[in-house]
Amino acid sequence: MSKKKILIVDDMVQLTKAVSFSLKAEGYDVIMAYNGKEALERIKEEKPDLIVLDILMPEMNGYEVCQALKKDEETKSIPIILFTSKAQKNDVIDGIKVGADDYIVKPYKFQILHEKIQRFIGPGIKGKKQTKEGVKEEEKQESKEATQEESKEGAKEDSRQEVKEAEKEESKEGKDDSPVEEEKGQTNTSKEEKKEEVKSSA
C-alpha cells in the first residue's frame, strides 16, 4: 500500500522542513515548495493527496493558488489546509471563499495539524500499522484480493478444461464417422454388383 502524499507550501524554509520531518515520521510521503508558482508546478508533477498551504508568499499568494486549484477539474478535489499567521476572522472567511477546506493558525501545534490531516486522508502507513483496526482491515483486504485472484484462475482453468474436452469429443466423433461412411460405400457397391449379376442371368 503506497503512502499518502502531502505537499507543504511555505516560503519559511526551516518551518517547512520541520513540518515535513514530523509528517514523514507519521508515515506520510512529503514534498515541499517555497512559493505559489512552484507549488502549482509540483502539484502537476506529483499529484498530492493533500496540500498544506501558506497564504503570505512571494510571486503568488496562497489565496490565488487555492482559487486556481479549486477551479481546475483535475485538482479541485484535493483537500487544502491554509497554514498561516493571518488569524483574523476575515482572513478565515477569505480562505473559505476561495475554496480552502480547513484553516490552521501559526504558531501551531503539530498534533492539531496532524489531526486535521487525518480527517481528510487518514493516518500515515505507520499510524495504520500501530492500530489493530488498521491491521485487521489490511488483512481482510489482502484476503479478499487473494480469493478473487484464485476465483479468476479457477474460472480460467475450468474454461481451458472445457475447451480440451470439446476438442477431444470432436476428434472422437470424426473418427467414428469415417468407418460408417466407408461401410455405407461398401454396401452400395455390393448392391450394384448383385444387380449386375441378376441382369446377366436374365
Secondary structure as GFF3:
##gff-version 3
##sequence-region A 1 202
A	DSSP	beta_strand	5	9	.	.	.	ID=ss1
A	DSSP	alpha_helix	13	25	.	.	.	ID=ss2
A	DSSP	beta_strand	29	33	.	.	.	ID=ss3
A	DSSP	alpha_helix	36	46	.	.	.	ID=ss4
A	DSSP	beta_strand	50	53	.	.	.	ID=ss5
A	DSSP	alpha_helix	62	71	.	.	.	ID=ss6
A	DSSP	beta_strand	80	84	.	.	.	ID=ss7
A	DSSP	alpha_helix	89	97	.	.	.	ID=ss8
A	DSSP	beta_strand	102	105	.	.	.	ID=ss9
A	DSSP	alpha_helix	110	121	.	.	.	ID=ss10
A	DSSP	alpha_helix	125	129	.	.	.	ID=ss11
A	DSSP	alpha_helix	132	201	.	.	.	ID=ss12
###
